[in-house]
Amino acid sequence: MPTLVSPFLDDLSAAVGRVATDEATCAAYSRDNAHVVDPQVPHAVVFAESVEDVQATLRIANMHRVPVIARGAGTGVSGAAHAVKGCIVLSLERMNRILAIRVEDEVAVVEPGVVNADLNAAVEPYGLMYAPDPASFRQATIGGNVATNAGGLRCAKYGVTRDSVLALEVVLADGRLIRVGRDTFKGVAGYDLTGLFVGSEGTLGIVVSATVRLRYLSPELRSVAAVFPDIATAAAGVMAIARARVQPAIMELLDSGTMEVIDAIHGSNLRARGGALLLVRLDGHGARIEEALVRQALAGLGAQMGPEDDGEAELLIEMRRSSRGDGQDDAYRVGEDVAVPRSRMVPYMHTLERIAERQRVRLRIVAHAGDGNLHPTFWLDPREGEAGLGRLDAALDESVRAALDAGGTITGEHGVGQYKLRWLGWEQQPEVRELQHQIKAVFDPNGILNPEKAI
């Protein structure tokens, strides 16, 4: 530990108390689930338990010019919670209280460490739900949702995190506490600073509470699993549902490679039944009517569908949540979360297939088909060793370029973090990037909040 940080750590320990500097803790909190570009270990991990802890940490860090990386559960996959040189990690996982549930107003007020699943369990007895639904909802925290503007399976109908956040309490880099937003669903006074903080990946301030909008928990859920011969026909099914003017809560598209992964994990036989799978969930009082319309639309494309109420579709939706978490060696696979206009999904998927063939790597695709957010994964046999890694990186770069060429974006829901900074200039013009740096300088003049990330 460099001696120059000792006065800082002494001040921090005196103010907060819960500061870990041992090697094991610092290593465990040095990264999230993304590939590490520049491995670093923090000088310390601060375990905040109150707003005052966060304020004290930032005041002292700002005074000593020490970078601060805010962290929730560490489930992110963009490197937004990776340590940088000379930093500390500020863990918010212990700030996990649900402060209020206002049933009549359909809002909840939560600390950043509250887990998605726990909030939903708390509001379920009132017939309500928190809509953002990342695949890691059993571990992911609301603070992490806010930092990355997380989406998930239900965002086709209910939108992303920004659509569910009404107000935030935020500690700025100098320790000041501010509140932005409002308790009402509508309100247009002043600039939308709430929307600015959502998705800012901890670069503008540290969220210490969020007032979130709750939605109605549906009294009826109906699900359809449709197997198609190929991915193009399955994607045509997505457009057929749109033409029927039905808005599913969930609409997930899985290619043959992903079906094989599910088969391997769960012992199912999806791949033997076809080359692509479309999973659709309807909710609301009209779910049965909408299910009939979906089945009619998909039957016209030759889809294989099980009978109503057979339970397989519900089970497959849960299986889909684990379809990217198989035991494949992370050192020999790369993936992203690009998004393209829905009308461009099929051409883009064909482009991905050509990229994989040209680079001699394997490919599988999961897509939030309702909003054109795709998660392509390229991988190769570990027996190839490091010789194949260059082809993996080339395939990934090509896939991102192709998404932009299709009118898309480099990230639909995971954020830029550290890993995707190399592509940000492909999407945003220099003037836009410079404006973002100017905005950050207003909120964080000394540049201590999650430097080298997001912008």
Secondary structure in CASP SS format (residue, H / E / C, confidence):
PFRMAT SS
TARGET T0000
AUTHOR 0000-0000-0000
METHOD secondary structure of the structure
MODEL  1
M C 1.00
P C 1.00
T H 1.00
L H 1.00
V H 1.00
S H 1.00
P H 1.00
F H 1.00
L H 1.00
D H 1.00
D H 1.00
L H 1.00
S H 1.00
A H 1.00
A H 1.00
V C 1.00
G C 1.00
R C 1.00
V E 1.00
A E 1.00
T C 1.00
D C 1.00
E H 1.00
A H 1.00
T H 1.00
C H 1.00
A H 1.00
A H 1.00
Y C 1.00
S C 1.00
R C 1.00
D C 1.00
N C 1.00
A C 1.00
H C 1.00
V C 1.00
V C 1.00
D C 1.00
P C 1.00
Q C 1.00
V C 1.00
P C 1.00
H C 1.00
A E 1.00
V E 1.00
V E 1.00
F E 1.00
A C 1.00
E C 1.00
S C 1.00
V H 1.00
E H 1.00
D H 1.00
V H 1.00
Q H 1.00
A H 1.00
T H 1.00
L H 1.00
R H 1.00
I H 1.00
A H 1.00
N H 1.00
M H 1.00
H H 1.00
R C 1.00
V C 1.00
P C 1.00
V E 1.00
I E 1.00
A E 1.00
R E 1.00
G C 1.00
A C 1.00
G C 1.00
T C 1.00
G C 1.00
V C 1.00
S C 1.00
G C 1.00
A C 1.00
A C 1.00
H C 1.00
A C 1.00
V C 1.00
K C 1.00
G C 1.00
C C 1.00
I E 1.00
V E 1.00
L E 1.00
S E 1.00
L C 1.00
E C 1.00
R C 1.00
M C 1.00
N C 1.00
R C 1.00
I E 1.00
L E 1.00
A E 1.00
I E 1.00
R E 1.00
V C 1.00
E C 1.00
D C 1.00
E C 1.00
V E 1.00
A E 1.00
V E 1.00
V E 1.00
E C 1.00
P C 1.00
G C 1.00
V C 1.00
V E 1.00
N H 1.00
A H 1.00
D H 1.00
L H 1.00
N H 1.00
A H 1.00
A H 1.00
V H 1.00
E H 1.00
P H 1.00
Y H 1.00
G C 1.00
L E 1.00
M E 1.00
Y C 1.00
A C 1.00
P C 1.00
D E 1.00
P C 1.00
A C 1.00
S C 1.00
F C 1.00
R C 1.00
Q C 1.00
A C 1.00
T E 1.00
I H 1.00
G H 1.00
G H 1.00
N H 1.00
V H 1.00
A H 1.00
T H 1.00
N C 1.00
A C 1.00
G C 1.00
G E 1.00
L C 1.00
R C 1.00
C H 1.00
A H 1.00
K H 1.00
Y H 1.00
G C 1.00
V C 1.00
T H 1.00
R H 1.00
D H 1.00
S H 1.00
V E 1.00
L E 1.00
A E 1.00
L E 1.00
E E 1.00
V E 1.00
V E 1.00
L C 1.00
A C 1.00
D C 1.00
G C 1.00
R C 1.00
L E 1.00
I E 1.00
R E 1.00
V E 1.00
G E 1.00
R C 1.00
D C 1.00
T C 1.00
F C 1.00
K C 1.00
G C 1.00
V C 1.00
A C 1.00
G C 1.00
Y C 1.00
D C 1.00
L H 1.00
T H 1.00
G H 1.00
L H 1.00
F H 1.00
V C 1.00
G C 1.00
S C 1.00
E C 1.00
G C 1.00
T C 1.00
L C 1.00
G C 1.00
I E 1.00
V E 1.00
V E 1.00
S E 1.00
A E 1.00
T E 1.00
V E 1.00
R E 1.00
L C 1.00
R E 1.00
Y E 1.00
L C 1.00
S C 1.00
P C 1.00
E C 1.00
L E 1.00
R E 1.00
S E 1.00
V E 1.00
A E 1.00
A E 1.00
V E 1.00
F E 1.00
P C 1.00
D C 1.00
I H 1.00
A H 1.00
T H 1.00
A H 1.00
A H 1.00
A H 1.00
G H 1.00
V H 1.00
M H 1.00
A H 1.00
I H 1.00
A H 1.00
R H 1.00
A C 1.00
R C 1.00
V C 1.00
Q C 1.00
P C 1.00
A C 1.00
I E 1.00
M E 1.00
E E 1.00
L E 1.00
L E 1.00
D E 1.00
S H 1.00
G H 1.00
T H 1.00
M H 1.00
E H 1.00
V H 1.00
I H 1.00
D H 1.00
A H 1.00
I H 1.00
H H 1.00
G C 1.00
S C 1.00
N C 1.00
L H 1.00
R H 1.00
A H 1.00
R H 1.00
G C 1.00
G C 1.00
A E 1.00
L E 1.00
L E 1.00
L E 1.00
V E 1.00
R E 1.00
L E 1.00
D E 1.00
G C 1.00
H C 1.00
G C 1.00
A H 1.00
R H 1.00
I H 1.00
E H 1.00
E H 1.00
A H 1.00
L H 1.00
V H 1.00
R H 1.00
Q H 1.00
A H 1.00
L H 1.00
A H 1.00
G C 1.00
L C 1.00
G C 1.00
A C 1.00
Q E 1.00
M E 1.00
G C 1.00
P C 1.00
E C 1.00
D C 1.00
D C 1.00
G C 1.00
E H 1.00
A H 1.00
E H 1.00
L H 1.00
L H 1.00
I H 1.00
E H 1.00
M H 1.00
R H 1.00
R H 1.00
S C 1.00
S C 1.00
R C 1.00
G C 1.00
D C 1.00
G C 1.00
Q C 1.00
D C 1.00
D H 1.00
A H 1.00
Y H 1.00
R E 1.00
V E 1.00
G E 1.00
E C 1.00
D C 1.00
V C 1.00
A E 1.00
V C 1.00
P C 1.00
R H 1.00
S H 1.00
R H 1.00
M H 1.00
V H 1.00
P H 1.00
Y H 1.00
M H 1.00
H H 1.00
T H 1.00
L H 1.00
E H 1.00
R H 1.00
I H 1.00
A H 1.00
E H 1.00
R H 1.00
Q H 1.00
R C 1.00
V C 1.00
R E 1.00
L E 1.00
R E 1.00
I E 1.00
V E 1.00
A E 1.00
H E 1.00
A C 1.00
G C 1.00
D C 1.00
G C 1.00
N E 1.00
L E 1.00
H E 1.00
P E 1.00
T E 1.00
F E 1.00
W E 1.00
L C 1.00
D C 1.00
P H 1.00
R H 1.00
E H 1.00
G H 1.00
E H 1.00
A H 1.00
G H 1.00
L H 1.00
G H 1.00
R H 1.00
L H 1.00
D H 1.00
A H 1.00
A H 1.00
L H 1.00
D H 1.00
E H 1.00
S H 1.00
V H 1.00
R H 1.00
A H 1.00
A H 1.00
L H 1.00
D H 1.00
A C 1.00
G C 1.00
G C 1.00
T E 1.00
I C 1.00
T C 1.00
G C 1.00
E C 1.00
H C 1.00
G C 1.00
V C 1.00
G C 1.00
Q C 1.00
Y C 1.00
K C 1.00
L H 1.00
R H 1.00
W H 1.00
L H 1.00
G H 1.00
W H 1.00
E H 1.00
Q C 1.00
Q C 1.00
P H 1.00
E H 1.00
V H 1.00
R H 1.00
E H 1.00
L H 1.00
Q H 1.00
H H 1.00
Q H 1.00
I H 1.00
K H 1.00
A H 1.00
V H 1.00
F H 1.00
D C 1.00
P C 1.00
N C 1.00
G C 1.00
I C 1.00
L E 1.00
N C 1.00
P C 1.00
E C 1.00
K C 1.00
A C 1.00
I C 1.00
END
